[in-house]
Amino acid sequence: MDGSKINDKAVAEQMLLEEGFRKYSGEDLDIFYSKDICAHIGNCVRGNPAVFEVGRRPWIIADNGGIEDDIRVINTCPSGALKYIRKDGK
């Protein structure tokens, strides 16, 4: 799954926020999460526990991982509950 798209269209911050996603800002990457969509499979936590840690507040810290690794983990989310927007224009 491509975490930068919904229905093959690039995600936009306003659209994600309107759909109930919560924003977790990082220096180079913003990660968005929807608890209503999440199936709690755990790919994110297993994929990079430094970024995704359920018992911590905030539970997502984008800057605790590299941008490419964050994207790799987000793309393994089977429900689409995780999305991202790069800040570097790529």
C-alpha positions as CSV (number, residue, x, y, z in Angstrom):
1,M,0.0,0.0,0.0
2,D,1.3,3.5,-0.8
3,G,0.9,5.6,2.3
4,S,1.1,8.8,0.3
5,K,-2.1,8.1,-1.6
6,I,-5.8,7.3,-1.1
7,N,-7.5,5.8,-4.2
8,D,-4.4,6.5,-6.3
9,K,-4.6,10.2,-5.5
10,A,-1.9,12.1,-3.5
11,V,-3.0,12.8,0.1
12,A,-3.3,16.4,1.3
13,E,-3.1,17.5,4.9
14,Q,-6.5,19.2,4.9
15,M,-8.2,16.1,3.4
16,L,-6.6,13.8,6.0
17,L,-7.5,16.0,8.9
18,E,-11.1,16.3,7.6
19,E,-11.3,12.5,7.4
20,G,-10.3,12.2,11.1
21,F,-6.5,11.5,10.8
22,R,-4.3,12.9,13.5
23,K,-1.0,14.6,12.5
24,Y,2.4,13.7,14.0
25,S,4.9,16.3,12.7
26,G,8.5,15.6,11.9
27,E,11.2,17.7,10.4
28,D,11.1,16.0,7.0
29,L,8.0,13.9,7.2
30,D,4.5,14.3,8.7
31,I,2.8,11.0,9.7
32,F,-1.0,10.8,9.9
33,Y,-2.9,8.2,11.8
34,S,-6.6,7.2,11.9
35,K,-7.7,5.2,14.9
36,D,-11.0,4.6,13.2
37,I,-9.4,2.8,10.3
38,C,-6.6,1.0,12.2
39,A,-7.0,-2.8,12.4
40,H,-4.3,-3.1,15.1
41,I,-2.2,-5.6,13.1
42,G,1.0,-4.1,14.6
43,N,3.2,-3.8,11.5
44,C,4.1,-0.3,12.5
45,V,5.2,-1.2,16.0
46,R,7.1,-4.3,14.9
47,G,8.5,-2.4,11.9
48,N,10.1,0.5,13.9
49,P,9.4,0.6,17.6
50,A,11.5,3.8,17.9
51,V,8.9,5.7,15.8
52,F,5.8,3.8,16.8
53,E,5.4,2.9,20.5
54,V,1.9,2.3,21.8
55,G,2.6,3.1,25.5
56,R,4.3,6.4,24.8
57,R,2.7,9.9,24.4
58,P,2.8,10.9,21.6
59,W,2.9,7.3,20.3
60,I,4.3,8.4,16.9
61,I,7.6,10.3,16.8
62,A,8.5,10.7,13.1
63,D,12.0,12.0,13.7
64,N,13.0,8.8,15.7
65,G,13.6,7.1,12.3
66,G,15.0,7.9,8.9
67,I,12.5,9.2,6.3
68,E,12.9,6.2,4.0
69,D,12.5,3.7,6.9
70,D,9.4,5.6,8.2
71,I,7.9,5.4,4.7
72,R,8.7,1.7,4.3
73,V,6.9,0.9,7.6
74,I,3.9,3.1,6.8
75,N,3.6,1.3,3.4
76,T,3.2,-2.0,5.3
77,C,0.0,-0.8,7.0
78,P,-2.7,-3.1,5.6
79,S,-5.7,-1.0,6.7
80,G,-4.5,2.4,5.4
81,A,-4.6,3.9,8.9
82,L,-1.1,5.4,8.4
83,K,-0.4,8.0,5.7
84,Y,2.5,10.4,5.2
85,I,3.4,13.6,3.5
86,R,7.0,14.4,2.7
87,K,8.2,17.9,3.3
88,D,11.2,17.6,0.9
89,G,9.0,17.7,-2.2
90,K,9.9,14.2,-3.4
